Amino acid sequence: MSEILVAGARGFVGRNLCAVLRRMESVQLMEIDQDSTREDLEYFLSRAEVFFHLAGVNRPQQEMQFFTGNTALTEDYCTILKRVGRAPKIVFSSSIQAGQDNPYGMSKRLAEETLRTFANKMGAECIVYRLKNLFGKWCRPNYNSVTATFCHNIAHGLPVHISNPARELELTYIDEVISVFVAELQPGRPGFRFAPPLPCTRITLGELAEKIQAFRNSRSSLRFPDLRDHFDRALYATYLSYLDREQFSYSLEVQSDQRGSLAEFLKSSSLGQLFVSSTNPGVTRGNHYHHTKAEKFLVLHGTALIRLRQIESEEILEYRLCGEDFHVVDIPPGYTHTIENIGEDDLVTLFWASEVFDPDYPDTYWEPVQKVN
């Protein structure tokens, strides 16, 4: 079993990394953070086989704290390791700003050089990741992540301030970082090196805010966001993580009459529409057809009899569906159809339509399935 140490375990990257490492049977995880004792630090460093150095400072109250919280901290770790005669594999989370001459960047660059010296002297393997703008669950809002701030503020109905909507960002999802960090558990070659840049997505501030606002609006519009792109799926997951617990659930607008009730659930320009209905015993819905719109019926509870008839034919097709079967019936265009509750309980049905309902072109035409002579 490998003994793995994570410094900065309760930070954004640390929390996500530790959540994965704790589930690995081959790992004995050791965690340190700001409130860890000196004794714990020295003991863990004396045992670590892989050391993830994720601790640091990026928004201090005084400029010198950049150097005490980044450069001096790294020097302290290396001093302890040399004293106890240990040369673990070190994975260091640096910043793209290490290439700039601002105080934060300089403090990170000096920390990198400290690790280079340690690797050369001790024969250790040291890998530096110069990370760009990260986003994902558990990132602190209104601190140093615009994505976290936008997600938090928009989720809570607060304003977001954008001085330049056209300004571009390069964003990397936290799971991309954790994936390569976990891969670093395997031994490599001794020496100091920079890791290749991680995948990122270029997006403007205006586009970022627009996407997140659309996520919030989707509950009222029912227009589900387009999640074909991995970045959009990651951003949507990130947005949801900023909802308060009381925001997790929400009600749909329900339309009721003597037949039962119906509610639209989701709409998508590429995937169509979902809605759910509850039908009273003995009630029949439908008796209409569509020229283009296709549908699927899935009974979730109760017993239904679905009837279809091609509008130019006399033949009636019948399908008996029970909720426990999870059986689907396709409704092709040109087939008039009904669904009847033939059970004693309310019938609950999930419907899918291939296109979102357009009141200006409903593509729905009355035609009884069972003709009356």
Residue frames relative to the residue before (quaternion, step in Angstrom):
aa qw qx qy qz dx dy dz
M 1.0000 0.0000 0.0000 0.0000 0.00 0.00 0.00
S 0.3546 -0.7515 0.5224 0.1914 3.57 -0.82 1.03
E 0.2930 -0.7363 0.5845 0.1743 3.57 -1.02 0.85
I 0.0678 -0.8221 0.5632 -0.0484 3.53 -0.47 1.30
L 0.1594 -0.7866 0.5933 0.0620 3.56 -0.89 1.01
V 0.0826 -0.7698 0.6318 0.0379 3.55 -0.99 0.93
A 0.1459 -0.7610 0.6287 0.0659 3.57 -0.74 1.13
G 0.7398 0.2555 -0.2504 0.5699 3.55 -0.78 1.07
A 0.1853 0.8525 -0.4724 0.1254 3.56 1.17 0.69
R 0.7367 0.3903 -0.2464 0.4943 3.60 1.10 -0.47
G 0.4641 0.6425 -0.4662 0.3931 3.58 1.22 0.35
F 0.7564 -0.3916 0.2705 0.4486 3.55 -1.32 0.09
V 0.7254 0.4011 -0.2474 0.5017 3.59 0.69 -1.05
G 0.6483 0.5514 -0.3210 0.4155 3.58 0.93 -0.90
R 0.6552 0.5140 -0.3220 0.4503 3.59 0.89 -0.89
N 0.6827 0.4800 -0.2933 0.4664 3.57 0.91 -0.88
L 0.6503 0.5052 -0.3219 0.4671 3.58 1.00 -0.75
C 0.6786 0.4952 -0.3012 0.4512 3.59 0.84 -0.94
A 0.6010 0.5673 -0.3625 0.4307 3.60 1.06 -0.67
V 0.6772 0.4586 -0.2831 0.5010 3.58 1.10 -0.68
L 0.6774 0.5109 -0.3065 0.4314 3.59 0.86 -0.95
R 0.6184 0.5675 -0.3536 0.4129 3.61 1.02 -0.70
R 0.6842 0.4815 -0.2820 0.4696 3.58 1.15 -0.53
M 0.5988 0.5727 -0.3584 0.4301 3.60 1.25 -0.10
E 0.3902 -0.7566 0.4808 0.2101 3.56 -0.54 1.20
S 0.6672 0.5168 -0.3021 0.4434 3.59 1.14 -0.53
V 0.6793 0.4879 -0.2648 0.4800 3.60 1.32 -0.08
Q 0.1424 -0.7127 0.6771 0.1156 3.53 -1.13 0.79
L 0.1978 -0.8384 0.5039 0.0636 3.54 -0.25 1.32
M 0.0844 -0.7523 0.6526 0.0316 3.52 -1.07 0.93
E 0.1111 -0.8212 0.5596 0.0064 3.58 -0.80 1.04
I 0.0054 0.7727 -0.6347 -0.0051 3.55 -1.07 0.81
D 0.0060 -0.7760 0.6306 -0.0117 3.51 -1.17 0.67
Q 0.8151 -0.3113 0.1684 0.4586 3.56 -1.29 -0.14
D 0.7480 0.4030 -0.2306 0.4742 3.60 1.00 -0.73
S 0.4197 0.6961 -0.4797 0.3305 3.59 1.23 0.24
T 0.4850 -0.6672 0.4829 0.2940 3.57 -1.10 0.66
R 0.6329 -0.5168 0.4191 0.3958 3.53 -1.30 0.36
E 0.6317 0.5437 -0.3302 0.4430 3.56 1.01 -0.79
D 0.6435 0.5119 -0.3198 0.4708 3.58 1.00 -0.85
L 0.6396 0.5424 -0.3236 0.4382 3.56 0.93 -0.92
E 0.7085 0.4574 -0.2729 0.4630 3.59 0.77 -1.02
Y 0.6382 0.5226 -0.3353 0.4552 3.59 1.00 -0.75
F 0.6852 0.4835 -0.2941 0.4585 3.59 0.84 -0.94
L 0.6536 0.5075 -0.3212 0.4606 3.59 0.97 -0.81
S 0.6464 0.5258 -0.3220 0.4495 3.58 1.08 -0.62
R 0.7357 0.4070 -0.2202 0.4946 3.60 1.23 -0.35
A 0.5635 0.6653 -0.3796 0.3096 3.58 1.11 -0.64
E 0.2656 -0.7341 0.6043 0.1592 3.53 -1.10 0.81
V 0.7505 0.0868 -0.0703 0.6513 3.56 1.22 -0.63
F 0.1196 -0.8015 0.5857 0.0130 3.55 -0.83 1.07
F 0.1528 -0.7681 0.6183 0.0666 3.56 -0.62 1.19
H 0.1384 -0.7961 0.5881 0.0350 3.55 -0.38 1.29
L 0.0823 0.8212 -0.5502 0.1271 3.56 -0.03 1.38
A 0.5050 0.6665 -0.4145 0.3590 3.57 1.30 -0.05
G 0.3058 0.7499 -0.5540 0.1929 3.56 -1.15 0.59
V 0.3919 -0.6917 0.5639 0.2234 3.51 -1.40 0.08
N 0.0061 0.8213 -0.5704 -0.0039 3.60 -0.92 0.85
R 0.7710 0.2088 -0.1699 0.5772 3.60 1.24 -0.10
P 0.1023 0.8297 -0.5422 0.0841 3.62 0.59 1.10
Q 0.5784 -0.5773 0.4472 0.3636 3.54 -1.30 0.26
Q 0.7802 0.1896 -0.1072 0.5864 3.59 1.12 -0.63
E 0.6147 -0.6052 0.3701 0.3449 3.55 -1.06 0.82
M 0.6466 0.5432 -0.3348 0.4180 3.60 0.94 -0.80
Q 0.5800 0.5981 -0.3789 0.4029 3.59 1.16 -0.44
F 0.4952 0.6126 -0.4401 0.4312 3.58 1.23 -0.23
F 0.7371 0.4357 -0.2321 0.4616 3.55 0.84 -0.99
T 0.6553 0.4780 -0.3278 0.4844 3.60 1.02 -0.66
G 0.7369 0.4379 -0.2365 0.4574 3.60 0.99 -0.81
N 0.7441 0.3391 -0.2118 0.5353 3.60 1.23 -0.27
T 0.7657 0.3616 -0.2078 0.4897 3.58 0.54 -1.16
A 0.7164 0.4480 -0.2696 0.4619 3.60 0.66 -1.07
L 0.6156 0.5464 -0.3507 0.4466 3.59 1.02 -0.72
T 0.6629 0.4916 -0.3033 0.4762 3.58 0.94 -0.87
E 0.6264 0.5274 -0.3358 0.4656 3.59 1.01 -0.76
D 0.6399 0.5286 -0.3226 0.4550 3.56 1.01 -0.80
Y 0.6339 0.5208 -0.3336 0.4643 3.59 0.93 -0.85
C 0.6855 0.4880 -0.2878 0.4572 3.58 0.86 -0.95
T 0.6206 0.5419 -0.3414 0.4524 3.60 1.02 -0.73
I 0.6555 0.5004 -0.3103 0.4728 3.59 0.93 -0.88
L 0.6632 0.5123 -0.3123 0.4474 3.58 0.88 -0.91
K 0.6584 0.4942 -0.3167 0.4711 3.59 0.94 -0.80
R 0.6511 0.5279 -0.3224 0.4398 3.59 0.99 -0.79
V 0.7438 0.3708 -0.2250 0.5086 3.59 0.98 -0.77
G 0.4862 -0.7146 0.4005 0.3041 3.56 1.30 0.13
R 0.4890 0.6580 -0.4262 0.3824 3.55 1.09 0.74
A 0.0564 -0.7842 0.6177 0.0155 3.56 -1.11 0.79
P 0.0078 0.8284 -0.5594 0.0282 3.60 0.46 1.16
K 0.5721 -0.5119 0.4831 0.4209 3.51 -1.30 0.14
I 0.1311 -0.8048 0.5773 0.0415 3.60 -0.78 1.04
V 0.0976 -0.7563 0.6460 0.0341 3.54 -0.92 1.03
F 0.1072 -0.8333 0.5422 -0.0057 3.55 -0.47 1.25
S 0.2579 -0.7464 0.5932 0.1566 3.58 -0.88 0.97
S 0.0454 -0.7865 0.6151 -0.0313 3.53 -0.33 1.34
S 0.4390 -0.6817 0.5197 0.2693 3.57 -1.22 -0.40
I 0.5946 -0.5567 0.4427 0.3748 3.54 -1.20 0.53
Q 0.6063 0.5725 -0.3490 0.4276 3.57 1.21 -0.48
A 0.4659 0.6735 -0.4508 0.3550 3.59 1.23 -0.10
G 0.6489 0.4998 -0.3196 0.4765 3.58 1.23 -0.29
Q 0.6522 0.4929 -0.3143 0.4826 3.59 1.29 0.05
D 0.4762 -0.6979 0.4726 0.2506 3.55 -1.25 0.46
N 0.3896 0.6616 -0.5424 0.3410 3.58 0.89 0.87
P 0.6964 -0.4977 0.2907 0.4276 3.64 -1.12 0.44
Y 0.6558 0.5010 -0.3275 0.4601 3.59 0.92 -0.80
G 0.6730 0.5006 -0.2982 0.4556 3.56 0.86 -0.94
M 0.6552 0.5107 -0.3145 0.4594 3.57 0.96 -0.85
S 0.6562 0.5110 -0.3232 0.4514 3.60 0.96 -0.81
K 0.6512 0.4934 -0.3138 0.4838 3.59 1.04 -0.69
R 0.6485 0.5203 -0.3223 0.4527 3.59 0.99 -0.81
L 0.6470 0.5007 -0.3165 0.4802 3.59 1.03 -0.75
A 0.6127 0.5292 -0.3465 0.4738 3.59 1.10 -0.65
E 0.6208 0.5331 -0.3364 0.4660 3.58 1.03 -0.77
E 0.6737 0.4929 -0.2996 0.4621 3.58 0.92 -0.89
T 0.5912 0.5521 -0.3629 0.4626 3.59 1.11 -0.61
L 0.6774 0.4768 -0.2887 0.4800 3.57 0.96 -0.83
R 0.5966 0.5514 -0.3638 0.4556 3.60 1.08 -0.62
T 0.6596 0.5039 -0.2988 0.4710 3.55 0.94 -0.93
F 0.6488 0.5194 -0.3136 0.4593 3.59 0.95 -0.89
A 0.6622 0.5122 -0.3094 0.4510 3.60 0.90 -0.92
N 0.6732 0.4986 -0.2992 0.4568 3.58 0.93 -0.87
K 0.7051 0.4686 -0.2670 0.4603 3.58 0.98 -0.82
M 0.7886 0.3436 -0.1578 0.4850 3.58 0.91 -0.93
G 0.4376 -0.7017 0.4604 0.3228 3.59 1.22 -0.16
A 0.3860 0.7365 -0.4660 0.3024 3.55 1.16 0.59
E 0.4138 -0.6500 0.5703 0.2846 3.51 -1.35 0.28
C 0.0295 0.8001 -0.5948 0.0715 3.58 -0.64 1.16
I 0.0589 -0.7968 0.6012 -0.0136 3.56 -0.73 1.12
V 0.1693 -0.7905 0.5852 0.0632 3.56 -0.83 1.05
Y 0.1405 -0.7597 0.6314 0.0665 3.52 -0.94 1.01
R 0.1780 -0.7616 0.6163 0.0924 3.56 -0.64 1.13
L 0.1478 -0.8485 0.5068 0.0365 3.52 0.06 1.37
K 0.3708 -0.7034 0.5637 0.2236 3.53 -1.18 0.68
N 0.7678 -0.3028 0.2459 0.5082 3.58 -1.15 -0.56
L 0.1657 -0.8108 0.5582 0.0598 3.57 -0.48 1.22
F 0.0075 -0.7747 0.6315 0.0324 3.55 -1.24 0.49
G 0.3499 0.7109 -0.5612 0.2394 3.52 -1.26 0.50
K 0.7342 -0.4018 0.2983 0.4589 3.55 -1.31 0.00
W 0.8353 0.2562 -0.2222 0.4327 3.52 -1.27 0.72
C 0.4624 0.6429 -0.4819 0.3750 3.60 1.18 0.29
R 0.4895 -0.7043 0.4424 0.2618 3.57 -0.89 0.98
P 0.3198 -0.7608 0.5289 0.1977 3.63 -0.70 1.01
N 0.8199 0.2274 -0.1844 0.4921 3.54 -1.32 0.38
Y 0.5537 0.5661 -0.4060 0.4562 3.54 1.01 0.90
N 0.7692 -0.3103 0.2049 0.5196 3.61 0.09 -1.18
S 0.6393 0.4769 -0.3370 0.5002 3.60 1.23 0.40
V 0.3494 -0.7501 0.5217 0.2077 3.57 -0.53 1.15
T 0.6210 0.5434 -0.3530 0.4410 3.62 1.03 -0.70
A 0.6533 0.5023 -0.3108 0.4735 3.58 0.93 -0.88
T 0.6573 0.5127 -0.3081 0.4584 3.58 0.96 -0.85
F 0.6579 0.4976 -0.3117 0.4716 3.59 0.90 -0.90
C 0.6613 0.5075 -0.3168 0.4524 3.61 0.87 -0.92
H 0.6788 0.4934 -0.2954 0.4567 3.58 0.85 -0.95
N 0.7094 0.4720 -0.2777 0.4436 3.58 0.74 -1.02
I 0.6795 0.4778 -0.2991 0.4695 3.59 0.87 -0.89
A 0.6313 0.5349 -0.3339 0.4516 3.61 1.00 -0.77
H 0.7599 0.3593 -0.1870 0.5084 3.58 1.10 -0.69
G 0.5488 -0.6545 0.3822 0.3526 3.57 1.24 0.35
L 0.4690 0.6639 -0.4463 0.3743 3.58 1.17 0.54
P 0.5533 -0.6245 0.4231 0.3532 3.61 -1.08 0.55
V 0.2205 -0.7177 0.6373 0.1733 3.53 -1.30 0.45
H 0.2749 -0.7738 0.5561 0.1284 3.54 -0.95 0.92
I 0.0164 -0.7979 0.6006 -0.0485 3.58 -0.67 1.15
S 0.2570 -0.7942 0.5333 0.1370 3.56 -0.37 1.21
N 0.7983 0.0594 -0.0101 0.5993 3.58 1.07 -0.75
P 0.2643 -0.8093 0.5012 0.1550 3.64 -0.04 1.22
A 0.6737 0.5116 -0.2988 0.4418 3.60 1.15 -0.54
R 0.4676 0.6833 -0.4486 0.3363 3.59 1.23 -0.14
E 0.3139 -0.7784 0.5215 0.1539 3.57 -0.83 1.04
L 0.1574 -0.7506 0.6356 0.0884 3.53 -1.22 0.71
E 0.2312 -0.7082 0.6383 0.1939 3.53 -1.33 0.37
L 0.0738 -0.8407 0.5359 -0.0240 3.56 -0.36 1.28
T 0.1188 -0.7702 0.6246 0.0506 3.54 -1.07 0.88
Y 0.4005 -0.7293 0.5080 0.2227 3.56 -0.84 1.00
I 0.5917 -0.6257 0.3806 0.3368 3.56 -0.96 0.90
D 0.6339 0.5437 -0.3511 0.4234 3.61 0.98 -0.70
E 0.5791 0.5574 -0.3780 0.4594 3.60 1.16 -0.50
V 0.6478 0.5098 -0.3107 0.4733 3.57 1.02 -0.82
I 0.6842 0.4940 -0.2984 0.4458 3.58 0.79 -1.01
S 0.6185 0.5610 -0.3469 0.4272 3.58 1.01 -0.75
V 0.7155 0.4215 -0.2700 0.4873 3.60 0.83 -0.90
F 0.6023 0.5498 -0.3643 0.4497 3.59 1.10 -0.58
V 0.6528 0.4987 -0.3202 0.4719 3.60 0.92 -0.83
A 0.6251 0.5353 -0.3389 0.4560 3.58 1.04 -0.70
E 0.6167 0.5613 -0.3410 0.4339 3.59 1.18 -0.52
L 0.4704 0.6608 -0.4577 0.3641 3.62 1.20 -0.01
Q 0.6128 0.5233 -0.3507 0.4771 3.56 1.21 -0.41
P 0.5085 -0.6536 0.4547 0.3279 3.61 -0.94 0.79
G 0.2054 -0.7689 0.5952 0.1107 3.52 -1.15 0.69
R 0.6627 -0.4474 0.3662 0.4760 3.54 -0.86 -0.96
P 0.5552 -0.6115 0.4345 0.3592 3.62 -1.01 0.68
G 0.5804 0.5833 -0.4426 0.3564 3.52 -1.20 0.61
F 0.5010 -0.6382 0.5054 0.2935 3.53 -1.36 0.23
R 0.1688 0.7844 -0.5872 0.1072 3.57 -0.96 0.80
F 0.4257 -0.6563 0.5579 0.2771 3.53 -1.34 0.39
A 0.4274 -0.6844 0.5287 0.2634 3.56 -0.98 0.85
P 0.5783 -0.5646 0.4372 0.3946 3.61 -1.13 0.48
P 0.5997 -0.5616 0.4151 0.3906 3.60 -1.12 0.55
L 0.4356 -0.6945 0.5122 0.2560 3.56 -1.07 0.76
P 0.6350 -0.5226 0.3886 0.4157 3.60 -1.19 0.42
C 0.0067 0.7943 -0.6074 0.0143 3.56 -1.06 0.73
T 0.3128 -0.7225 0.5870 0.1889 3.54 -1.31 0.37
R 0.2898 -0.7451 0.5771 0.1667 3.56 -0.90 0.96
I 0.1392 0.7782 -0.5934 0.1515 3.55 -0.83 1.05
T 0.4252 -0.6888 0.5123 0.2869 3.58 -1.06 0.64
L 0.6480 -0.5116 0.3921 0.4057 3.54 -1.25 0.39
G 0.6486 0.5283 -0.3170 0.4470 3.56 0.98 -0.83
E 0.6617 0.4963 -0.3005 0.4749 3.59 0.95 -0.87
L 0.6335 0.5408 -0.3279 0.4457 3.58 0.99 -0.83
A 0.6783 0.4776 -0.2891 0.4777 3.57 0.87 -0.95
E 0.6389 0.5382 -0.3266 0.4421 3.60 0.99 -0.80
K 0.6517 0.5109 -0.3166 0.4625 3.59 0.95 -0.85
I 0.6892 0.4777 -0.2912 0.4604 3.58 0.86 -0.94
Q 0.6255 0.5260 -0.3390 0.4659 3.59 1.03 -0.73
A 0.6274 0.5329 -0.3334 0.4595 3.59 1.07 -0.73
F 0.5970 0.5497 -0.3636 0.4573 3.59 1.08 -0.64
R 0.6676 0.4924 -0.3024 0.4694 3.57 0.91 -0.90
N 0.6893 0.4997 -0.2847 0.4406 3.58 0.91 -0.94
S 0.5530 0.6569 -0.3919 0.3303 3.60 1.13 -0.56
R 0.6027 0.5688 -0.3735 0.4168 3.60 1.10 -0.48
S 0.7200 0.4005 -0.2481 0.5096 3.59 1.06 -0.66
S 0.7132 0.4261 -0.2632 0.4904 3.60 0.97 -0.79
L 0.2902 -0.7698 0.4892 0.2896 3.58 1.28 -0.59
R 0.4580 0.6628 -0.4529 0.3818 3.58 1.30 0.21
F 0.2520 -0.7933 0.5371 0.1366 3.56 -0.30 1.26
P 0.4959 -0.6800 0.4422 0.3101 3.60 -0.85 0.89
D 0.5299 -0.6047 0.4929 0.3325 3.53 -1.24 0.56
L 0.0437 -0.8345 0.5485 -0.0285 3.59 -0.44 1.22
R 0.2785 0.7810 -0.5184 0.2091 3.59 1.10 0.59
D 0.6950 0.4422 -0.2647 0.5014 3.59 1.12 -0.63
H 0.5585 -0.6285 0.4286 0.3308 3.58 -0.98 0.88
F 0.6278 0.5421 -0.3467 0.4379 3.60 0.96 -0.77
D 0.6710 0.4970 -0.3057 0.4575 3.59 0.90 -0.89
R 0.6315 0.5152 -0.3371 0.4713 3.60 1.03 -0.71
A 0.6631 0.4976 -0.3020 0.4706 3.56 0.98 -0.85
L 0.6595 0.5047 -0.3105 0.4626 3.58 0.98 -0.81
Y 0.6410 0.5139 -0.3291 0.4655 3.60 1.00 -0.78
A 0.6390 0.5128 -0.3219 0.4745 3.60 0.97 -0.83
T 0.6399 0.5227 -0.3183 0.4647 3.57 1.02 -0.83
Y 0.6392 0.5307 -0.3282 0.4495 3.59 0.91 -0.89
L 0.6651 0.5135 -0.3136 0.4422 3.59 0.84 -0.93
S 0.6351 0.5547 -0.3373 0.4186 3.59 1.06 -0.68
Y 0.6731 0.4868 -0.2986 0.4700 3.61 1.23 -0.27
L 0.4682 0.6487 -0.4617 0.3832 3.59 1.24 0.12
D 0.4535 -0.6329 0.5465 0.3085 3.55 -1.16 0.60
R 0.6722 -0.5212 0.3332 0.4068 3.58 -1.17 0.52
E 0.6809 0.4908 -0.3016 0.4523 3.56 0.96 -0.81
Q 0.6306 0.5264 -0.3322 0.4636 3.60 1.29 -0.15
F 0.4709 0.7099 -0.4387 0.2860 3.59 1.20 -0.22
S 0.7777 0.2872 -0.1585 0.5362 3.60 0.96 -0.80
Y 0.0096 0.7870 -0.6165 0.0206 3.56 -1.18 0.59
S 0.4592 -0.6981 0.4914 0.2456 3.55 -1.21 0.58
L 0.3600 -0.6895 0.5841 0.2319 3.52 -1.24 0.56
E 0.5124 -0.6133 0.4950 0.3410 3.56 -1.23 0.43
V 0.1629 -0.8222 0.5441 0.0370 3.55 -0.54 1.22
Q 0.1692 -0.7544 0.6276 0.0909 3.57 -1.01 0.90
S 0.0516 -0.8249 0.5624 -0.0257 3.57 -0.68 1.12
D 0.0731 0.7549 -0.6513 0.0240 3.55 -1.23 0.60
Q 0.7788 -0.3554 0.2284 0.4637 3.58 -1.24 -0.25
R 0.6181 0.5584 -0.3428 0.4343 3.59 1.22 -0.37
G 0.6847 -0.3768 0.3113 0.5406 3.58 1.11 -0.75
S 0.5387 -0.6033 0.4625 0.3633 3.57 -0.98 -0.82
L 0.1003 -0.7799 0.6169 0.0334 3.54 -1.29 0.48
A 0.0063 -0.7924 0.6099 -0.0136 3.57 -1.08 0.78
E 0.3914 -0.6727 0.5744 0.2535 3.55 -1.04 0.82
F 0.2603 -0.7965 0.5347 0.1093 3.57 -0.97 0.91
L 0.7982 -0.1169 0.1220 0.5782 3.60 0.61 -1.13
K 0.1130 -0.7663 0.6291 0.0657 3.54 -1.22 0.66
S 0.0359 0.7892 -0.6113 0.0463 3.55 -1.06 0.78
S 0.4772 -0.6838 0.4722 0.2858 3.56 -0.87 0.94
S 0.7361 0.3983 -0.2324 0.4955 3.60 1.13 -0.55
L 0.7833 0.3374 -0.1632 0.4959 3.61 1.12 -0.61
G 0.5754 -0.6138 0.3798 0.3845 3.59 1.20 -0.02
Q 0.5692 -0.6034 0.4675 0.3056 3.54 -1.18 -0.64
L 0.1746 -0.7485 0.6307 0.1072 3.54 -1.21 0.70
F 0.1107 0.7657 -0.6325 0.0377 3.55 -1.08 0.71
V 0.2710 -0.7632 0.5728 0.1265 3.55 -1.21 0.53
S 0.0853 -0.8062 0.5843 0.0360 3.57 -1.06 0.72
S 0.2046 -0.7084 0.6568 0.1576 3.49 -1.37 0.43
T 0.0947 -0.8152 0.5713 -0.0016 3.57 -0.67 1.17
N 0.4599 -0.7020 0.4792 0.2568 3.55 -0.86 1.02
P 0.6306 -0.5378 0.3891 0.4021 3.63 -1.15 0.52
G 0.8128 0.2621 -0.2150 0.4738 3.55 -1.02 0.90
V 0.6030 0.5797 -0.3500 0.4218 3.60 1.26 -0.18
T 0.1992 -0.7611 0.6088 0.1027 3.54 -1.15 0.78
R 0.1523 -0.7649 0.6207 0.0804 3.56 -1.00 0.90
G 0.6678 0.5343 -0.3689 0.3638 3.56 -1.22 0.47
N 0.4411 0.6675 -0.5530 0.2324 3.51 -1.03 -1.03
H 0.6238 0.4623 -0.3885 0.4961 3.53 0.79 1.08
Y 0.2022 -0.7608 0.6008 0.1386 3.57 -1.30 0.24
H 0.3016 -0.7268 0.5901 0.1805 3.55 -1.38 0.20
H 0.4548 -0.6758 0.5068 0.2822 3.57 -1.13 0.61
T 0.8174 0.1813 -0.0647 0.5430 3.59 0.95 -0.86
K 0.6450 0.5520 -0.3273 0.4149 3.55 0.95 -0.86
A 0.1598 -0.7564 0.6286 0.0843 3.56 -0.98 0.96
E 0.1380 -0.8017 0.5789 0.0555 3.56 -1.15 0.61
K 0.1746 -0.7258 0.6500 0.1424 3.53 -1.39 0.32
F 0.1712 -0.7656 0.6142 0.0856 3.56 -1.05 0.86
L 0.0142 0.7791 -0.6257 0.0354 3.56 -0.94 0.96
V 0.2565 -0.7727 0.5647 0.1354 3.58 -0.53 1.19
L 0.2275 -0.7951 0.5540 0.0958 3.55 -0.77 1.09
H 0.7973 -0.0142 0.0374 0.6023 3.57 1.12 -0.67
G 0.7426 0.3691 -0.2883 0.4787 3.55 -0.97 0.85
T 0.4440 -0.6660 0.5325 0.2753 3.55 -1.35 -0.21
A 0.0599 -0.8181 0.5715 -0.0223 3.56 -0.81 1.05
L 0.1947 -0.7175 0.6500 0.1575 3.50 -1.31 0.48
I 0.1289 -0.7894 0.5992 0.0350 3.55 -0.62 1.21
R 0.0940 -0.7875 0.6088 0.0191 3.56 -0.88 1.03
L 0.0481 -0.7826 0.6206 0.0007 3.55 -1.06 0.89
R 0.0281 0.7753 -0.6309 0.0062 3.53 -1.17 0.66
Q 0.4092 -0.6746 0.5554 0.2628 3.53 -0.87 0.97
I 0.5270 -0.7134 0.3535 0.2971 3.56 -0.62 1.18
E 0.6940 0.4287 -0.2883 0.5014 3.63 1.19 -0.29
S 0.6728 0.4798 -0.2770 0.4903 3.57 1.31 0.04
E 0.4360 -0.6701 0.5342 0.2747 3.55 -1.33 0.31
E 0.5669 0.6349 -0.3737 0.3686 3.58 1.22 -0.43
I 0.1762 -0.7779 0.5984 0.0762 3.58 -0.94 0.97
L 0.2177 -0.7578 0.6052 0.1097 3.53 -0.88 1.01
E 0.1138 -0.8062 0.5793 0.0379 3.57 -0.99 0.86
Y 0.0489 -0.7779 0.6265 -0.0031 3.55 -1.07 0.87
R 0.1910 -0.7737 0.5968 0.0939 3.56 -0.77 1.07
L 0.0568 -0.8196 0.5695 -0.0260 3.57 -0.65 1.16
C 0.1254 -0.7655 0.6275 0.0676 3.53 -1.10 0.84
G 0.6232 -0.6028 0.3592 0.3454 3.54 -1.05 0.82
E 0.6883 0.5060 -0.2994 0.4250 3.57 0.97 -0.82
D 0.6211 0.5743 -0.3391 0.4116 3.61 1.25 -0.28
F 0.1746 -0.8028 0.5411 0.1794 3.61 1.14 -0.60
H 0.3068 0.7485 -0.5085 0.2949 3.55 0.84 1.10
V 0.2598 -0.7871 0.5495 0.1051 3.57 -0.94 0.96
V 0.1343 -0.7553 0.6351 0.0895 3.55 -1.14 0.74
D 0.2951 -0.7373 0.5854 0.1630 3.57 -0.89 1.01
I 0.1915 -0.7605 0.6123 0.1005 3.55 -1.05 0.83
P 0.2086 -0.8094 0.5333 0.1304 3.63 -0.19 1.18
P 0.6001 -0.5185 0.4435 0.4175 3.60 -1.21 0.31
G 0.7697 0.3572 -0.2603 0.4606 3.55 -1.14 0.65
Y 0.6539 0.4517 -0.3202 0.5155 3.58 1.28 0.12
T 0.2818 -0.7252 0.5988 0.1898 3.54 -0.70 1.04
H 0.0577 -0.8379 0.5404 -0.0514 3.57 -0.94 0.84
T 0.0985 -0.7588 0.6397 0.0729 3.51 -1.33 0.46
I 0.1326 -0.7283 0.6582 0.1373 3.52 -1.35 0.30
E 0.0983 -0.8137 0.5728 -0.0085 3.56 -0.70 1.19
N 0.3655 -0.6968 0.5726 0.2302 3.55 -1.02 0.82
I 0.0449 -0.8229 0.5662 -0.0160 3.60 -0.34 1.24
G 0.5813 0.5755 -0.3808 0.4313 3.58 1.25 0.23
E 0.6089 -0.5622 0.4256 0.3633 3.52 -1.36 -0.10
D 0.6810 0.4457 -0.2768 0.5109 3.60 1.25 -0.41
D 0.6404 -0.4636 0.4192 0.4462 3.54 -1.31 0.10
L 0.3367 -0.7287 0.5671 0.1844 3.53 -1.09 0.79
V 0.0960 -0.7892 0.6058 0.0311 3.59 -0.70 1.08
T 0.0066 -0.8227 0.5633 -0.0761 3.56 -0.62 1.18
L 0.2506 -0.7243 0.6242 0.1515 3.53 -1.14 0.81
F 0.1213 -0.7972 0.5906 0.0293 3.57 -0.80 1.09
W 0.0938 -0.7471 0.6527 0.0837 3.53 -1.18 0.69
A 0.1020 -0.7660 0.6326 0.0524 3.55 -1.06 0.86
S 0.5264 -0.6863 0.4118 0.2869 3.56 -0.95 0.87
E 0.7785 0.1646 -0.1256 0.5925 3.58 1.25 -0.19
V 0.5578 -0.5986 0.4597 0.3453 3.54 -1.20 0.57
F 0.5416 -0.6409 0.4377 0.3230 3.58 -0.94 0.89
D 0.1048 -0.7759 0.6219 0.0160 3.53 -0.91 1.06
P 0.3585 -0.7667 0.4841 0.2219 3.63 -0.36 1.16
D 0.6418 0.5183 -0.3326 0.4569 3.60 1.16 -0.48
Y 0.7682 0.0808 -0.0683 0.6314 3.59 1.26 -0.38
P 0.0773 -0.8649 0.4946 0.0376 3.60 0.42 1.17
D 0.1995 -0.8043 0.5312 0.1763 3.62 1.19 -0.47
T 0.5417 0.5711 -0.4131 0.4579 3.59 0.93 0.96
Y 0.0190 -0.8301 0.5524 -0.0739 3.57 -0.57 1.23
W 0.4606 -0.6989 0.4831 0.2567 3.55 -0.84 1.06
E 0.2425 0.7286 -0.6131 0.1853 3.55 -0.95 0.97
P 0.3404 -0.7610 0.5085 0.2157 3.63 -0.44 1.12
V 0.4716 -0.6597 0.5018 0.3010 3.55 -0.99 0.81
Q 0.7593 0.2624 -0.1449 0.5777 3.56 0.92 -0.95
K 0.2942 -0.7890 0.5157 0.1580 3.54 -0.29 1.28
V 0.3104 -0.7326 0.5781 0.1808 3.52 -1.10 0.77
N 0.3220 -0.7671 0.5269 0.1740 3.59 -0.64 1.14
